[in-house]
């Protein structure tokens, strides 16, 4: 009896089966890569604002405290946007005729708030509280990247769940206390903002290794055994409930 299929049919069948397995896997990996890319997360992508505000100038050069504009960051879930009156407390005296500041002057004259473009946000089903993190000594740059070096603000991290859980599952790797600041009587919350003053006045030379990572936007996670041991002491000192931090209800309420 003559063969119905040619020998090449075996090769075609094998290639088809292999392709049927590889194509869906490749598509899945491609979608996963796209979801984590800056095209989707906007990490590192500067976003236009109605006024080209420079953190690098105001924080890095002038040394203005973060809390001057973000007034509720220590006591509220929301860090807060500065009202126009805050901007005009300086700009009613300096750069009064700058074309770049026309939206600020118009907002002040009409009483219409400036509609800032929100750079960092979590989904509606996620609860996040700035004050809890700041009062445990978590620096702004840990989550937001090197904000002090941004002319036009961009997102420093993706805020995806896996990224948050890295810290929630091992907070001792991220908590840090500068011994010199502690000896000077500064609390962890004060050290968060003191970092920018130290950098603005003396540059990186008076910062320890952890602070240098923070100010440059590098991941401040510690793998040194001694530092991790100190971190565990801070976990107990700050009352961080590590057994609950990775529970779903902590963020999804």
GROMACS elastic network, one bead per residue, 0.5 to 0.9 nm:
[ bonds ]
;  ai    aj funct       b0    kb
    1     4     6  0.88147   500
    3     6     6  0.68822   500
    3     7     6  0.89954   500
    5     8     6  0.79793   500
    5     9     6  0.61451   500
    5    10     6  0.85077   500
    6     9     6  0.55541   500
    6    10     6  0.79642   500
    7    10     6  0.58603   500
    7    11     6  0.75641   500
    8    11     6  0.52392   500
    8    12     6  0.63802   500
    8    13     6  0.87206   500
    9    13     6  0.60728   500
    9    14     6  0.85894   500
   10    13     6  0.51285   500
   10    14     6  0.62265   500
   10    15     6  0.86166   500
   11    14     6  0.51504   500
   11    15     6  0.61243   500
   11    16     6  0.84989   500
   12    15     6  0.51597   500
   12    16     6  0.60358   500
   12    17     6  0.86417   500
   13    16     6  0.50503   500
   13    17     6  0.62169   500
   13    18     6  0.85803   500
   14    17     6  0.52024   500
   14    18     6  0.61225   500
   14    19     6  0.84563   500
   15    18     6  0.50504   500
   15    19     6  0.59105   500
   15    20     6  0.84018   500
   16    19     6  0.50145   500
   16    20     6  0.59702   500
   16    21     6  0.86668   500
   17    21     6  0.64563   500
   17    22     6  0.87376   500
   18    21     6  0.52551   500
   18    22     6  0.61410   500
   18    23     6  0.85243   500
   19    23     6  0.56644   500
   19    24     6  0.85276   500
   20    23     6  0.58010   500
   20    24     6  0.69385   500
   20    25     6  0.89759   500
   21    24     6  0.61852   500
   21    25     6  0.66145   500
   21    26     6  0.88944   500
   22    25     6  0.51682   500
   22    26     6  0.59567   500
   22    27     6  0.85395   500
   23    26     6  0.50833   500
   23    27     6  0.60969   500
   23    28     6  0.85490   500
   24    27     6  0.50585   500
   24    28     6  0.60809   500
   24    29     6  0.85907   500
   25    28     6  0.50922   500
   25    29     6  0.61601   500
   25    30     6  0.84730   500
   26    29     6  0.51211   500
   26    30     6  0.59633   500
   26    31     6  0.85627   500
   27    31     6  0.61589   500
   27    32     6  0.85855   500
   28    31     6  0.52113   500
   28    32     6  0.61950   500
   28    33     6  0.86082   500
   29    32     6  0.50256   500
   29    33     6  0.60617   500
   29    34     6  0.85209   500
   30    33     6  0.50974   500
   30    34     6  0.61068   500
   30    35     6  0.86002   500
   31    34     6  0.50414   500
   31    35     6  0.61263   500
   31    36     6  0.87208   500
   32    35     6  0.51596   500
   32    36     6  0.64571   500
   32    37     6  0.87222   500
   33    36     6  0.52471   500
   33    37     6  0.61041   500
   34    37     6  0.50162   500
   34    38     6  0.81699   500
   34    39     6  0.72035   500
   34    40     6  0.67608   500
   35    38     6  0.83218   500
   35    39     6  0.79170   500
   35    40     6  0.55788   500
   35    41     6  0.70446   500
   36    39     6  0.81227   500
   36    40     6  0.65873   500
   36    41     6  0.62336   500
   36   158     6  0.76702   500
   36   160     6  0.86042   500
   37    40     6  0.56757   500
   37    41     6  0.60919   500
   37    42     6  0.76986   500
   37    43     6  0.78722   500
   38    44     6  0.69054   500
   38    45     6  0.70698   500
   38   158     6  0.84983   500
   39    42     6  0.57382   500
   39    43     6  0.81378   500
   39    45     6  0.85356   500
   40    43     6  0.82784   500
   41    44     6  0.89106   500
   41    45     6  0.89353   500
   41   155     6  0.83244   500
   41   157     6  0.83599   500
   41   158     6  0.56926   500
   41   159     6  0.85074   500
   41   160     6  0.88192   500
   42    45     6  0.52247   500
   42    46     6  0.81550   500
   42    47     6  0.87772   500
   42   119     6  0.87536   500
   42   154     6  0.76833   500
   42   155     6  0.64492   500
   42   156     6  0.88607   500
   42   157     6  0.88335   500
   42   158     6  0.76992   500
   43    46     6  0.84751   500
   43   154     6  0.67134   500
   43   156     6  0.56431   500
   43   157     6  0.58371   500
   43   158     6  0.60377   500
   44   153     6  0.87900   500
   44   154     6  0.54533   500
   44   155     6  0.56685   500
   44   156     6  0.60802   500
   44   157     6  0.80963   500
   45   153     6  0.83218   500
   45   154     6  0.53638   500
   45   155     6  0.68237   500
   45   156     6  0.89180   500
   46   119     6  0.85979   500
   46   150     6  0.88743   500
   46   151     6  0.88813   500
   46   152     6  0.57535   500
   46   153     6  0.55251   500
   46   155     6  0.75633   500
   47   117     6  0.73662   500
   47   118     6  0.86714   500
   47   119     6  0.70131   500
   47   152     6  0.69719   500
   47   153     6  0.64917   500
   47   154     6  0.61026   500
   47   155     6  0.87500   500
   48    51     6  0.81772   500
   48    52     6  0.72664   500
   48   117     6  0.72550   500
   48   152     6  0.74172   500
   48   153     6  0.83317   500
   49    52     6  0.57608   500
   49    53     6  0.75163   500
   49   115     6  0.83671   500
   49   116     6  0.60107   500
   49   117     6  0.57063   500
   49   118     6  0.89127   500
   49   152     6  0.82095   500
   49   153     6  0.88159   500
   50    53     6  0.87411   500
   50   103     6  0.70253   500
   50   104     6  0.89031   500
   50   114     6  0.74307   500
   50   115     6  0.71200   500
   50   116     6  0.64635   500
   50   117     6  0.77680   500
   51   100     6  0.65828   500
   51   101     6  0.66308   500
   51   102     6  0.84578   500
   51   103     6  0.67413   500
   51   104     6  0.74988   500
   51   114     6  0.86927   500
   51   116     6  0.81682   500
   52   100     6  0.72718   500
   52   101     6  0.85508   500
   52   151     6  0.80744   500
   52   152     6  0.65660   500
   53    57     6  0.85643   500
   53    58     6  0.84991   500
   53   151     6  0.70214   500
   53   152     6  0.64084   500
   53   153     6  0.79277   500
   54    57     6  0.53630   500
   54    58     6  0.63533   500
   54    59     6  0.83461   500
   54   148     6  0.88579   500
   54   149     6  0.85911   500
   54   150     6  0.63933   500
   54   152     6  0.56267   500
   54   153     6  0.73627   500
   55    58     6  0.51336   500
   55    59     6  0.53860   500
   55    60     6  0.69728   500
   55    61     6  0.88959   500
   55   147     6  0.63948   500
   55   148     6  0.55239   500
   55   149     6  0.66275   500
   55   150     6  0.54848   500
   55   151     6  0.57584   500
   55   152     6  0.73963   500
   55   153     6  0.73460   500
   56    59     6  0.55831   500
   56    61     6  0.65603   500
   56    62     6  0.87192   500
   56   147     6  0.72901   500
   56   150     6  0.50510   500
   56   151     6  0.53072   500
   56   152     6  0.85125   500
   57    60     6  0.55588   500
   57    62     6  0.62874   500
   57    63     6  0.84036   500
   57   148     6  0.81941   500
   57   149     6  0.82052   500
   57   150     6  0.84422   500
   57   151     6  0.71643   500
   58    61     6  0.59374   500
   58    62     6  0.50152   500
   58    63     6  0.63214   500
   58    64     6  0.57848   500
   58    65     6  0.87174   500
   58   148     6  0.83527   500
   59    62     6  0.56576   500
   59    64     6  0.50176   500
   59    65     6  0.67873   500
   59    66     6  0.73704   500
   59   147     6  0.85983   500
   59   148     6  0.56973   500
   59   149     6  0.83036   500
   59   196     6  0.73233   500
   59   197     6  0.86416   500
   59   200     6  0.78535   500
   60    63     6  0.57066   500
   60    64     6  0.80432   500
   60   148     6  0.53796   500
   60   149     6  0.66810   500
   60   196     6  0.72811   500
   60   197     6  0.85523   500
   60   199     6  0.77274   500
   60   200     6  0.56539   500
   61    64     6  0.83753   500
   61   200     6  0.64964   500
   62   200     6  0.78496   500
   63    66     6  0.89489   500
   63   196     6  0.71831   500
   63   197     6  0.62102   500
   63   200     6  0.60476   500
   63   201     6  0.82408   500
   64    67     6  0.84488   500
   64    68     6  0.70363   500
   64    69     6  0.88290   500
   64   196     6  0.88782   500
   64   197     6  0.84984   500
   65    68     6  0.55248   500
   65    69     6  0.78571   500
   65    70     6  0.89999   500
   65   193     6  0.70315   500
   65   194     6  0.87401   500
   65   196     6  0.78695   500
   65   197     6  0.79691   500
   66    69     6  0.60299   500
   66    70     6  0.59907   500
   66    71     6  0.80145   500
   66    73     6  0.88279   500
   66   193     6  0.71573   500
   66   196     6  0.88435   500
   67    72     6  0.74742   500
   67    73     6  0.69598   500
   67    74     6  0.82025   500
   67    79     6  0.87248   500
   67   193     6  0.84269   500
   68    71     6  0.58890   500
   68    82     6  0.81619   500
   68    86     6  0.80095   500
   69    72     6  0.88730   500
   69    80     6  0.76852   500
   69    81     6  0.66705   500
   69    83     6  0.80585   500
   69    86     6  0.69253   500
   69    87     6  0.83837   500
   70    73     6  0.58435   500
   70    74     6  0.89209   500
   70    78     6  0.88446   500
   70    79     6  0.53004   500
   70    80     6  0.50151   500
   70    81     6  0.58986   500
   70    82     6  0.62207   500
   71    74     6  0.76294   500
   71    75     6  0.86414   500
   71    79     6  0.67811   500
   71    80     6  0.63224   500
   71    81     6  0.80297   500
   71    82     6  0.76146   500
   72    75     6  0.54381   500
   72    76     6  0.53905   500
   72    77     6  0.80019   500
   72    78     6  0.66551   500
   72    79     6  0.51238   500
   72    80     6  0.57980   500
   72    81     6  0.89873   500
   72   130     6  0.87125   500
   72   131     6  0.80452   500
   73    76     6  0.57627   500
   73    77     6  0.71725   500
   73    78     6  0.63105   500
   73    80     6  0.68363   500
   73   129     6  0.88126   500
   73   130     6  0.57647   500
   73   131     6  0.56083   500
   73   134     6  0.75851   500
   74    77     6  0.84943   500
   74    79     6  0.76892   500
   74   130     6  0.69249   500
   74   132     6  0.78346   500
   74   133     6  0.87646   500
   74   134     6  0.63207   500
   74   135     6  0.68260   500
   74   189     6  0.81750   500
   75    78     6  0.85327   500
   75    79     6  0.85395   500
   75   130     6  0.78354   500
   75   131     6  0.50595   500
   75   132     6  0.81458   500
   75   135     6  0.88041   500
   76    79     6  0.67232   500
   76    80     6  0.86275   500
   76   129     6  0.67125   500
   76   130     6  0.64089   500
   76   131     6  0.53914   500
   76   132     6  0.83576   500
   77    80     6  0.89909   500
   77   127     6  0.85451   500
   77   128     6  0.63482   500
   77   131     6  0.59279   500
   77   132     6  0.78799   500
   78    81     6  0.89050   500
   78   128     6  0.82654   500
   78   129     6  0.66842   500
   78   130     6  0.61334   500
   78   131     6  0.80526   500
   79   129     6  0.87329   500
   79   130     6  0.63476   500
   79   131     6  0.80685   500
   81   116     6  0.80853   500
   82    85     6  0.79127   500
   82    86     6  0.60140   500
   82    87     6  0.73227   500
   83    86     6  0.55314   500
   83    87     6  0.71243   500
   83   113     6  0.70096   500
   83   114     6  0.78642   500
   84    87     6  0.51843   500
   84    88     6  0.62240   500
   84    89     6  0.86795   500
   84   104     6  0.65039   500
   84   105     6  0.83635   500
   84   107     6  0.67416   500
   84   108     6  0.60131   500
   84   111     6  0.85033   500
   84   112     6  0.87631   500
   84   113     6  0.67004   500
   84   114     6  0.70915   500
   85    89     6  0.60992   500
   85   108     6  0.69226   500
   86    89     6  0.52734   500
   86    90     6  0.76347   500
   86    91     6  0.89788   500
   87    90     6  0.60863   500
   87    91     6  0.61443   500
   87    92     6  0.83186   500
   87   104     6  0.74759   500
   88    92     6  0.50240   500
   88    93     6  0.80115   500
   88   104     6  0.76474   500
   88   105     6  0.77876   500
   88   108     6  0.77213   500
   89    92     6  0.61377   500
   89    93     6  0.77585   500
   90    93     6  0.56947   500
   90    94     6  0.62761   500
   90    95     6  0.87753   500
   91    95     6  0.59754   500
   91    96     6  0.58549   500
   91   101     6  0.83941   500
   91   104     6  0.88151   500
   91   105     6  0.86889   500
   92    95     6  0.78059   500
   92    96     6  0.58820   500
   92   105     6  0.85503   500
   93    96     6  0.62383   500
   94    97     6  0.84028   500
   95    98     6  0.53105   500
   95   101     6  0.78892   500
   96    99     6  0.89045   500
   96   101     6  0.78092   500
   96   102     6  0.89371   500
   96   105     6  0.85199   500
   97   100     6  0.87062   500
   97   101     6  0.76368   500
   97   102     6  0.78816   500
   98   101     6  0.54664   500
   98   102     6  0.68991   500
   99   102     6  0.52806   500
   99   103     6  0.85385   500
  100   103     6  0.74357   500
  100   104     6  0.85769   500
  101   104     6  0.52454   500
  101   105     6  0.64818   500
  101   106     6  0.87336   500
  102   105     6  0.51305   500
  102   106     6  0.60574   500
  102   107     6  0.84736   500
  103   106     6  0.50799   500
  103   107     6  0.59928   500
  103   108     6  0.85751   500
  103   114     6  0.75406   500
  104   107     6  0.50965   500
  104   108     6  0.62213   500
  104   109     6  0.86598   500
  104   113     6  0.88881   500
  104   114     6  0.72485   500
  105   108     6  0.51044   500
  105   109     6  0.61555   500
  105   110     6  0.86317   500
  106   109     6  0.50939   500
  106   110     6  0.60583   500
  106   111     6  0.81440   500
  106   112     6  0.80270   500
  107   110     6  0.53461   500
  107   111     6  0.55274   500
  107   113     6  0.58449   500
  107   114     6  0.62624   500
  108   111     6  0.52825   500
  108   112     6  0.70474   500
  108   113     6  0.79238   500
  109   112     6  0.80475   500
  110   113     6  0.86746   500
  112   115     6  0.89455   500
  113   116     6  0.88992   500
  115   118     6  0.89399   500
  116   119     6  0.89298   500
  118   121     6  0.70763   500
  119   153     6  0.72616   500
  119   154     6  0.63040   500
  119   155     6  0.60055   500
  120   144     6  0.78721   500
  120   154     6  0.81499   500
  120   155     6  0.59996   500
  120   156     6  0.85585   500
  120   157     6  0.88634   500
  120   159     6  0.85865   500
  121   124     6  0.88905   500
  121   159     6  0.82318   500
  122   125     6  0.81135   500
  122   126     6  0.62211   500
  122   127     6  0.79457   500
  122   128     6  0.77467   500
  122   159     6  0.69854   500
  122   160     6  0.86193   500
  123   126     6  0.54839   500
  123   127     6  0.84333   500
  124   127     6  0.76869   500
  125   251     6  0.81745   500
  125   252     6  0.60296   500
  125   253     6  0.73159   500
  126   251     6  0.53102   500
  126   252     6  0.51214   500
  126   253     6  0.71826   500
  127   250     6  0.76715   500
  127   252     6  0.60528   500
  127   253     6  0.65845   500
  128   132     6  0.88092   500
  128   250     6  0.89234   500
  128   251     6  0.65967   500
  129   132     6  0.57401   500
  129   133     6  0.69948   500
  130   133     6  0.54635   500
  130   134     6  0.61846   500
  130   135     6  0.85641   500
  131   134     6  0.51326   500
  131   135     6  0.58867   500
  131   136     6  0.84904   500
  132   135     6  0.53904   500
  132   136     6  0.64128   500
  132   138     6  0.88788   500
  133   136     6  0.52341   500
  133   137     6  0.66071   500
  133   138     6  0.53342   500
  133   139     6  0.80871   500
  134   137     6  0.51720   500
  134   138     6  0.50802   500
  134   139     6  0.65500   500
  134   140     6  0.77045   500
  134   188     6  0.81063   500
  134   189     6  0.57937   500
  134   192     6  0.70933   500
  135   138     6  0.73363   500
  135   187     6  0.87827   500
  135   188     6  0.67198   500
  135   190     6  0.86137   500
  135   192     6  0.87198   500
  135   238     6  0.85655   500
  136   175     6  0.79847   500
  136   188     6  0.63875   500
  136   189     6  0.66370   500
  136   234     6  0.87673   500
  136   235     6  0.87026   500
  136   238     6  0.61336   500
  136   239     6  0.87717   500
  136   240     6  0.81823   500
  137   175     6  0.68940   500
  137   176     6  0.73627   500
  137   177     6  0.78032   500
  137   187     6  0.82266   500
  137   189     6  0.51098   500
  137   190     6  0.80537   500
  137   191     6  0.70509   500
  137   192     6  0.58942   500
  137   238     6  0.88935   500
  138   141     6  0.84709   500
  138   142     6  0.68071   500
  138   143     6  0.86116   500
  138   174     6  0.78875   500
  138   175     6  0.68504   500
  138   176     6  0.82513   500
  138   188     6  0.81833   500
  138   189     6  0.79530   500
  138   192     6  0.67255   500
  139   142     6  0.54798   500
  139   143     6  0.77348   500
  139   189     6  0.85390   500
  139   191     6  0.83173   500
  139   193     6  0.75947   500
  139   195     6  0.85444   500
  139   214     6  0.76043   500
  140   143     6  0.60160   500
  140   144     6  0.59719   500
  140   145     6  0.76236   500
  140   146     6  0.85404   500
  140   147     6  0.79037   500
  140   192     6  0.73219   500
  140   193     6  0.84045   500
  140   214     6  0.86332   500
  141   146     6  0.53850   500
  141   147     6  0.63371   500
  141   148     6  0.82204   500
  141   156     6  0.81042   500
  141   214     6  0.57589   500
  141   215     6  0.68020   500
  141   216     6  0.84010   500
  141   217     6  0.61012   500
  141   218     6  0.86122   500
  142   145     6  0.60870   500
  142   146     6  0.83553   500
  142   156     6  0.87813   500
  142   157     6  0.88364   500
  142   174     6  0.86517   500
  142   214     6  0.63221   500
  142   217     6  0.72623   500
  142   218     6  0.81174   500
  142   219     6  0.69525   500
  142   220     6  0.68872   500
  143   155     6  0.89653   500
  143   156     6  0.67431   500
  143   157     6  0.62424   500
  143   158     6  0.89847   500
  143   159     6  0.80007   500
  143   217     6  0.89703   500
  144   147     6  0.63916   500
  144   154     6  0.84424   500
  144   155     6  0.63060   500
  144   157     6  0.62419   500
  144   217     6  0.80876   500
  145   148     6  0.85796   500
  145   149     6  0.89910   500
  145   154     6  0.86969   500
  145   155     6  0.73355   500
  145   157     6  0.67230   500
  145   214     6  0.77750   500
  145   215     6  0.82504   500
  145   216     6  0.77940   500
  145   218     6  0.73963   500
  145   219     6  0.85760   500
  146   149     6  0.55101   500
  146   150     6  0.68476   500
  146   156     6  0.72388   500
  146   214     6  0.71907   500
  146   215     6  0.58575   500
  146   216     6  0.55428   500
  146   218     6  0.79758   500
  147   150     6  0.52217   500
  147   151     6  0.86276   500
  147   153     6  0.71290   500
  147   154     6  0.82520   500
  147   156     6  0.79666   500
  147   215     6  0.83966   500
  147   217     6  0.78840   500
  148   151     6  0.85472   500
  148   196     6  0.76481   500
  148   215     6  0.73959   500
  148   216     6  0.87187   500
  149   215     6  0.84071   500
  149   216     6  0.80306   500
  149   217     6  0.88606   500
  150   153     6  0.54867   500
  150   154     6  0.74888   500
  153   156     6  0.89418   500
  155   158     6  0.73435   500
  156   217     6  0.78569   500
  157   160     6  0.83578   500
  157   163     6  0.83999   500
  158   161     6  0.89092   500
  158   163     6  0.75104   500
  159   162     6  0.82380   500
  159   163     6  0.62493   500
  159   164     6  0.64722   500
  160   163     6  0.54431   500
  160   164     6  0.65993   500
  160   165     6  0.89022   500
  161   164     6  0.51797   500
  161   165     6  0.61596   500
  161   166     6  0.88098   500
  162   165     6  0.51453   500
  162   166     6  0.64832   500
  163   166     6  0.54532   500
  163   167     6  0.75348   500
  164   167     6  0.58133   500
  164   168     6  0.64053   500
  164   169     6  0.87683   500
  165   169     6  0.56511   500
  165   170     6  0.82096   500
  165   245     6  0.83090   500
  165   246     6  0.65541   500
  166   169     6  0.56270   500
  166   170     6  0.64473   500
  166   171     6  0.80457   500
  167   170     6  0.51971   500
  167   172     6  0.81677   500
  167   173     6  0.73918   500
  167   174     6  0.66540   500
  167   221     6  0.84458   500
  168   171     6  0.55663   500
  168   242     6  0.73039   500
  168   244     6  0.88383   500
  168   245     6  0.52936   500
  168   246     6  0.58024   500
  169   172     6  0.89242   500
  169   242     6  0.70896   500
  169   243     6  0.85321   500
  169   245     6  0.67395   500
  169   246     6  0.59860   500
  170   173     6  0.58451   500
  170   174     6  0.76339   500
  170   242     6  0.78390   500
  171   174     6  0.53151   500
  171   175     6  0.61560   500
  171   231     6  0.75018   500
  171   232     6  0.80302   500
  171   235     6  0.72017   500
  171   240     6  0.84320   500
  171   242     6  0.76026   500
  172   175     6  0.53835   500
  172   176     6  0.81403   500
  172   221     6  0.88863   500
  172   222     6  0.82996   500
  172   227     6  0.83567   500
  172   228     6  0.56187   500
  172   229     6  0.75630   500
  172   230     6  0.76493   500
  172   233     6  0.81334   500
  172   234     6  0.73962   500
  172   235     6  0.63291   500
  173   176     6  0.82388   500
  173   220     6  0.82372   500
  173   221     6  0.52606   500
  173   223     6  0.67817   500
  173   224     6  0.86588   500
  173   227     6  0.76352   500
  173   228     6  0.55278   500
  173   229     6  0.89247   500
  173   231     6  0.62766   500
  173   232     6  0.83014   500
  174   220     6  0.63253   500
  174   221     6  0.50436   500
  174   222     6  0.64248   500
  174   228     6  0.84217   500
  174   231     6  0.72522   500
  175   220     6  0.89916   500
  175   221     6  0.84888   500
  175   222     6  0.88145   500
  175   228     6  0.85309   500
  175   230     6  0.84414   500
  175   231     6  0.53389   500
  175   232     6  0.82852   500
  175   234     6  0.68080   500
  175   235     6  0.75088   500
  176   188     6  0.85050   500
  176   210     6  0.75450   500
  176   211     6  0.88767   500
  176   227     6  0.79835   500
  176   230     6  0.76809   500
  176   231     6  0.62045   500
  176   234     6  0.75671   500
  177   180     6  0.88111   500
  177   181     6  0.78502   500
  177   182     6  0.71568   500
  177   187     6  0.89438   500
  177   188     6  0.67566   500
  177   191     6  0.78742   500
  177   230     6  0.84126   500
  177   231     6  0.82772   500
  177   234     6  0.79229   500
  178   181     6  0.53539   500
  178   182     6  0.61721   500
  178   183     6  0.86574   500
  178   188     6  0.86610   500
  178   191     6  0.76681   500
  178   207     6  0.89736   500
  178   208     6  0.76637   500
  178   210     6  0.88582   500
  178   211     6  0.84821   500
  179   183     6  0.60589   500
  179   184     6  0.85717   500
  180   183     6  0.51044   500
  180   184     6  0.63185   500
  180   185     6  0.88952   500
  180   186     6  0.89734   500
  181   185     6  0.65369   500
  181   186     6  0.54654   500
  181   187     6  0.80219   500
  181   188     6  0.88547   500
  181   190     6  0.89528   500
  181   191     6  0.68320   500
  181   194     6  0.85993   500
  182   185     6  0.51062   500
  182   186     6  0.51538   500
  182   187     6  0.66551   500
  182   188     6  0.80122   500
  182   191     6  0.83009   500
  183   186     6  0.74071   500
  186   189     6  0.79147   500
  186   190     6  0.56620   500
  186   191     6  0.61859   500
  186   194     6  0.86835   500
  187   190     6  0.51436   500
  187   191     6  0.62078   500
  187   192     6  0.88092   500
  188   192     6  0.64392   500
  189   192     6  0.53034   500
  189   193     6  0.72675   500
  189   194     6  0.88564   500
  190   193     6  0.56139   500
  190   194     6  0.59670   500
  190   195     6  0.87494   500
  191   195     6  0.61211   500
  192   195     6  0.59089   500
  192   196     6  0.80780   500
  193   196     6  0.58441   500
  193   197     6  0.71729   500
  194   197     6  0.51227   500
  194   198     6  0.62502   500
  194   199     6  0.86546   500
  195   198     6  0.52270   500
  195   199     6  0.62470   500
  195   200     6  0.85973   500
  195   207     6  0.80412   500
  195   211     6  0.72629   500
  195   214     6  0.89588   500
  195   215     6  0.79191   500
  196   199     6  0.50676   500
  196   200     6  0.59411   500
  196   201     6  0.85092   500
  196   215     6  0.78318   500
  197   200     6  0.50747   500
  197   201     6  0.60852   500
  197   202     6  0.83957   500
  198   201     6  0.53169   500
  198   202     6  0.58088   500
  198   203     6  0.69211   500
  198   204     6  0.81122   500
  198   206     6  0.72286   500
  198   207     6  0.74810   500
  199   202     6  0.54222   500
  199   204     6  0.58348   500
  199   205     6  0.83961   500
  199   206     6  0.77740   500
  199   207     6  0.74456   500
  199   215     6  0.78504   500
  200   203     6  0.59002   500
  200   204     6  0.88400   500
  202   205     6  0.66416   500
  202   206     6  0.64657   500
  202   207     6  0.87306   500
  203   206     6  0.69444   500
  203   207     6  0.78606   500
  204   207     6  0.52604   500
  204   208     6  0.82339   500
  204   211     6  0.84597   500
  204   212     6  0.63904   500
  204   215     6  0.83219   500
  205   208     6  0.81154   500
  205   212     6  0.88456   500
  207   210     6  0.78748   500
  207   211     6  0.55565   500
  207   212     6  0.58774   500
  208   211     6  0.53156   500
  208   212     6  0.61736   500
  208   213     6  0.87960   500
  209   212     6  0.50980   500
  209   213     6  0.63956   500
  209   214     6  0.87978   500
  210   213     6  0.52340   500
  210   214     6  0.64245   500
  210   215     6  0.88637   500
  210   220     6  0.60026   500
  210   221     6  0.83020   500
  210   222     6  0.80619   500
  211   215     6  0.60899   500
  211   216     6  0.85061   500
  211   220     6  0.79399   500
  212   215     6  0.52449   500
  212   216     6  0.61587   500
  212   217     6  0.85362   500
  212   218     6  0.82829   500
  212   220     6  0.87264   500
  213   216     6  0.53337   500
  213   217     6  0.61471   500
  213   219     6  0.65581   500
  213   220     6  0.55410   500
  214   217     6  0.51516   500
  214   218     6  0.58598   500
  214   219     6  0.70902   500
  214   220     6  0.59425   500
  215   218     6  0.76721   500
  217   220     6  0.82569   500
  218   221     6  0.88967   500
  219   222     6  0.88970   500
  222   225     6  0.83137   500
  222   227     6  0.66531   500
  222   228     6  0.66236   500
  223   226     6  0.87671   500
  223   227     6  0.74571   500
  223   228     6  0.67841   500
  224   227     6  0.52789   500
  224   228     6  0.61010   500
  224   229     6  0.86213   500
  225   228     6  0.50787   500
  225   229     6  0.61443   500
  225   230     6  0.86922   500
  226   229     6  0.50634   500
  226   230     6  0.63418   500
  226   231     6  0.85838   500
  227   230     6  0.50343   500
  227   231     6  0.60895   500
  227   232     6  0.87135   500
  228   232     6  0.62516   500
  228   233     6  0.87548   500
  229   232     6  0.51607   500
  229   233     6  0.65915   500
  229   234     6  0.88713   500
  230   233     6  0.51413   500
  230   234     6  0.64185   500
  230   235     6  0.87512   500
  231   234     6  0.50059   500
  231   235     6  0.61938   500
  231   236     6  0.88011   500
  232   236     6  0.64917   500
  232   237     6  0.85838   500
  233   236     6  0.52578   500
  233   237     6  0.60779   500
  233   238     6  0.86435   500
  234   238     6  0.58780   500
  234   239     6  0.82223   500
  234   240     6  0.84269   500
  235   238     6  0.54500   500
  235   239     6  0.61069   500
  235   240     6  0.51770   500
  235   241     6  0.79112   500
  235   242     6  0.79520   500
  236   239     6  0.50787   500
  236   240     6  0.62916   500
  236   241     6  0.82944   500
  237   240     6  0.78373   500
  239   242     6  0.89545   500
  240   243     6  0.88656   500
  240   244     6  0.89499   500
  240   245     6  0.82563   500
  241   244     6  0.57171   500
  241   245     6  0.64687   500
  242   245     6  0.51976   500
  242   246     6  0.76563   500
  243   246     6  0.72321   500
  243   247     6  0.79955   500
  244   247     6  0.52682   500
  244   248     6  0.87467   500
  244   249     6  0.88103   500
  244   250     6  0.73178   500
  245   248     6  0.83752   500
  245   249     6  0.89964   500
  245   250     6  0.63767   500
  245   251     6  0.88237   500
  246   249     6  0.85812   500
  246   250     6  0.72078   500
  246   251     6  0.88119   500
  247   250     6  0.57761   500
  247   251     6  0.80467   500
  248   251     6  0.61809   500
  248   252     6  0.58717   500
  248   253     6  0.83090   500
  249   253     6  0.54607   500
  250   253     6  0.69656   500
